Amino acid sequence: MRATTQQLSVIIPALNEAGCIRELCTALQPLRSRGHEVILVDGGSDDQTLALGTPLVDIALSSARGRALQMRTGAAAANGTILWFLHADTGVPDSPDQLILEALENSRNDWGRFDVSLSARHLVLRGVAHLMNLRSCISAIATGDQGIFVRRSLYEQVGGIPPLPLMEDIALSRALKQHSRPACIRQRLVTSARRWQQHGITRTILTMWGLRLAYFIGISPHHLAKYYAANQESCRTSA
């Protein structure tokens, strides 16, 4: 049965996130006590992600690997009137459910996102986070790191998250943007800086900007995903 009140469904796609899934799910327990639900969708982890997360969520699912596919699976199982897509390596502010509900109630928007900061205290990474938030404000495009939330009715109206191997967050934002700009919550999610730390700040910035530019000029996400996978493998072998 679908919920008729303003209930959030927090959807967490995860893959090999045993190191952080318990921390995130523990932080979300106050939301569960207030009547919201937390859904974990595992994409075939080789570690204990599913075992660690399952006791701390309302619904635990397994799906085909791929963030977009996992998010779609979670959305299909959700009971809430508002969907909140949250990466597993994210830290949340206090009472994020209240922030989301207030943002949607106090604006004409049916979707939105949070500002974001990176977990490492590196001056360059602080600048990266600032530019991410500024770019999103100007472009009305949100990324997955920013915790996109959307009313179920609008999510279903735009056809849900496109089943793309990469850039699914950008594609969803583009569709939602046709209906309204996002509500922007200034309280910040804290996303892991491990990608920048493992692969190098400059290389990661250039890779991500290059991928996004290529997508915007029309290169297929399937081709971009192959390039990104090869780039990640190159980083691992050269480390």
C-alpha positions as CSV (number, residue, x, y, z in Angstrom):
1,M,0.0,0.0,0.0
2,R,1.3,3.4,-0.9
3,A,1.7,6.0,1.8
4,T,-0.6,8.9,1.8
5,T,1.3,11.2,4.2
6,Q,4.6,13.0,3.6
7,Q,6.8,10.0,4.1
8,L,10.3,9.8,2.8
9,S,11.9,6.8,1.2
10,V,15.6,7.0,1.5
11,I,17.2,4.9,-1.2
12,I,20.8,3.9,-0.9
13,P,22.5,2.1,-3.8
14,A,25.6,0.4,-2.6
15,L,28.5,-1.7,-3.9
16,N,31.3,-2.9,-1.6
17,E,30.6,-0.3,1.0
18,A,31.1,-2.4,4.1
19,G,33.4,0.3,5.5
20,C,30.7,3.0,5.6
21,I,27.2,1.5,5.2
22,R,26.7,0.9,9.0
23,E,27.6,4.5,9.8
24,L,25.2,6.0,7.3
25,C,22.3,3.6,8.2
26,T,22.9,4.3,11.9
27,A,22.6,8.1,11.2
28,L,19.3,7.5,9.5
29,Q,17.7,5.7,12.4
30,P,16.0,8.9,13.7
31,L,14.2,9.1,10.4
32,R,12.8,5.6,10.8
33,S,11.6,6.5,14.2
34,R,9.6,9.4,12.6
35,G,7.9,7.1,10.2
36,H,10.2,7.3,7.2
37,E,11.7,4.3,5.5
38,V,15.3,3.4,4.5
39,I,15.9,1.1,1.5
40,L,19.3,-0.5,0.8
41,V,19.9,-1.8,-2.7
42,D,23.0,-3.9,-3.1
43,G,24.5,-4.4,-6.5
44,G,26.3,-7.7,-5.8
45,S,28.9,-6.7,-3.3
46,D,31.9,-8.9,-2.6
47,D,32.0,-7.8,1.0
48,Q,29.6,-7.6,4.0
49,T,27.7,-4.5,2.8
50,L,24.3,-6.3,2.7
51,A,24.8,-8.2,5.9
52,L,25.9,-5.1,7.8
53,G,23.2,-2.9,6.4
54,T,20.1,-5.2,6.5
55,P,19.4,-5.0,10.2
56,L,19.4,-1.2,10.0
57,V,17.0,-0.6,7.1
58,D,13.3,-1.3,6.4
59,I,13.9,-2.9,3.0
60,A,17.1,-4.6,1.8
61,L,17.3,-5.6,-1.9
62,S,19.7,-7.1,-4.3
63,S,19.7,-6.0,-7.9
64,A,21.8,-6.0,-11.1
65,R,25.0,-4.0,-10.7
66,G,24.8,-0.3,-11.7
67,R,23.8,2.7,-9.7
68,A,21.0,3.7,-12.0
69,L,19.5,0.1,-12.0
70,Q,19.9,0.0,-8.2
71,M,18.1,3.3,-7.7
72,R,15.3,2.2,-10.0
73,T,14.9,-1.0,-8.0
74,G,14.7,0.9,-4.8
75,A,12.2,3.4,-6.1
76,A,10.0,0.6,-7.4
77,A,9.9,-0.9,-3.9
78,A,9.5,2.4,-2.0
79,N,6.3,3.4,-0.1
80,G,7.1,7.1,0.4
81,T,5.6,10.1,-1.3
82,I,9.1,11.6,-1.5
83,L,12.2,9.7,-2.7
84,W,15.6,10.7,-1.5
85,F,18.6,9.1,-3.3
86,L,21.6,8.9,-1.1
87,H,25.1,7.6,-1.8
88,A,26.5,5.1,0.8
89,D,29.6,7.1,1.5
90,T,27.7,10.1,2.7
91,G,27.3,11.9,6.0
92,V,24.0,13.6,6.7
93,P,23.2,16.7,8.7
94,D,20.8,16.6,11.7
95,S,17.1,16.1,10.8
96,P,17.5,15.9,7.1
97,D,13.9,14.8,6.7
98,Q,12.7,18.1,8.2
99,L,15.0,20.0,5.9
100,I,13.6,18.2,2.8
101,L,10.0,18.6,3.9
102,E,10.5,22.3,4.6
103,A,12.3,22.9,1.4
104,L,9.5,21.4,-0.6
105,E,6.7,23.0,1.4
106,N,8.3,26.5,1.2
107,S,8.9,26.5,-2.5
108,R,7.0,25.7,-5.7
109,N,9.5,23.0,-6.5
110,D,8.9,19.3,-6.4
111,W,12.5,18.3,-6.2
112,G,15.8,19.5,-4.9
113,R,19.3,18.7,-3.5
114,F,21.7,19.6,-0.7
115,D,24.9,21.5,-0.8
116,V,27.9,19.2,-0.4
117,S,31.3,19.2,1.2
118,L,34.1,16.7,0.9
119,S,35.4,14.8,3.9
120,A,39.1,15.7,3.6
121,R,40.3,19.1,4.8
122,H,42.3,20.0,1.8
123,L,42.0,23.6,0.5
124,V,41.7,22.5,-3.1
125,L,38.9,20.1,-2.2
126,R,37.1,22.8,-0.3
127,G,37.2,24.8,-3.5
128,V,36.0,21.8,-5.5
129,A,32.9,21.5,-3.2
130,H,32.2,25.2,-3.5
131,L,32.3,25.1,-7.3
132,M,30.1,22.0,-7.3
133,N,27.5,23.9,-5.3
134,L,27.8,27.1,-7.3
135,R,27.6,25.2,-10.6
136,S,24.5,23.4,-9.4
137,C,22.8,26.7,-8.4
138,I,23.5,28.3,-11.7
139,S,22.7,25.3,-14.0
140,A,19.8,23.8,-11.9
141,I,21.6,20.4,-12.4
142,A,22.3,18.2,-9.4
143,T,24.7,15.4,-9.0
144,G,24.2,12.2,-7.0
145,D,26.7,13.4,-4.3
146,Q,24.2,16.2,-3.5
147,G,21.4,13.8,-2.4
148,I,18.7,14.4,-5.0
149,F,15.2,14.2,-3.5
150,V,11.9,14.3,-5.5
151,R,8.2,13.9,-5.1
152,R,7.2,10.4,-6.3
153,S,4.5,11.9,-8.5
154,L,7.1,13.9,-10.5
155,Y,9.6,11.1,-10.5
156,E,7.0,8.9,-12.1
157,Q,5.9,11.6,-14.5
158,V,9.4,12.0,-16.0
159,G,9.8,8.2,-16.3
160,G,12.2,7.6,-13.3
161,I,15.9,7.4,-13.5
162,P,17.2,6.5,-17.0
163,P,18.9,3.1,-16.9
164,L,22.3,4.5,-17.9
165,P,25.7,3.2,-16.9
166,L,27.0,6.7,-16.2
167,M,25.5,10.2,-15.9
168,E,22.2,9.0,-14.6
169,D,22.0,11.8,-12.1
170,I,22.6,14.4,-14.8
171,A,19.9,12.9,-17.0
172,L,17.4,12.8,-14.1
173,S,18.2,16.4,-13.3
174,R,17.7,17.5,-16.9
175,A,14.3,15.8,-16.9
176,L,13.2,17.3,-13.6
177,K,14.6,20.7,-14.5
178,Q,11.9,20.9,-17.3
179,H,9.3,21.2,-14.5
180,S,11.1,23.4,-12.1
181,R,14.5,24.4,-10.7
182,P,15.6,22.4,-7.7
183,A,15.1,23.5,-4.1
184,C,18.6,24.0,-2.8
185,I,19.3,23.1,0.9
186,R,22.3,24.9,2.2
187,Q,23.0,22.5,5.0
188,R,25.7,20.2,3.7
189,L,26.0,16.5,3.0
190,V,29.5,15.3,3.6
191,T,30.7,13.0,0.8
192,S,33.8,10.9,1.0
193,A,36.9,12.4,-0.6
194,R,38.4,8.9,-1.3
195,R,38.0,9.3,-5.0
196,W,40.2,12.4,-5.0
197,Q,42.6,10.9,-2.5
198,Q,43.1,7.6,-4.3
199,H,43.3,8.9,-7.9
200,G,44.8,12.3,-7.3
201,I,43.0,15.6,-7.1
202,T,44.0,17.0,-10.5
203,R,43.4,13.8,-12.4
204,T,40.0,13.3,-10.8
205,I,38.9,16.8,-11.5
206,L,40.0,16.7,-15.1
207,T,38.3,13.2,-15.6
208,M,35.0,14.3,-14.1
209,W,34.9,17.6,-16.0
210,G,35.9,15.8,-19.2
211,L,33.2,13.2,-18.8
212,R,30.5,15.8,-18.1
213,L,31.5,17.9,-21.1
214,A,31.5,14.9,-23.3
215,Y,28.1,13.9,-22.1
216,F,26.7,17.4,-22.7
217,I,28.0,17.5,-26.3
218,G,26.2,14.2,-27.0
219,I,28.7,11.3,-26.5
220,S,26.9,8.2,-25.3
221,P,27.0,7.4,-21.6
222,H,27.8,3.8,-22.6
223,H,31.0,5.0,-24.4
224,L,31.8,7.2,-21.4
225,A,31.3,4.3,-19.0
226,K,33.9,2.2,-20.9
227,Y,36.4,5.1,-20.8
228,Y,35.8,5.7,-17.1
229,A,36.3,2.0,-16.3
230,A,39.5,2.0,-18.2
231,N,40.6,5.2,-16.5
232,Q,39.9,3.7,-13.1
233,E,41.9,0.5,-13.9
234,S,44.8,2.7,-15.1
235,C,44.7,4.5,-11.8
236,R,44.8,1.2,-9.8
237,T,47.7,-0.3,-11.8
238,S,49.8,2.9,-11.6
239,A,49.2,3.3,-7.8
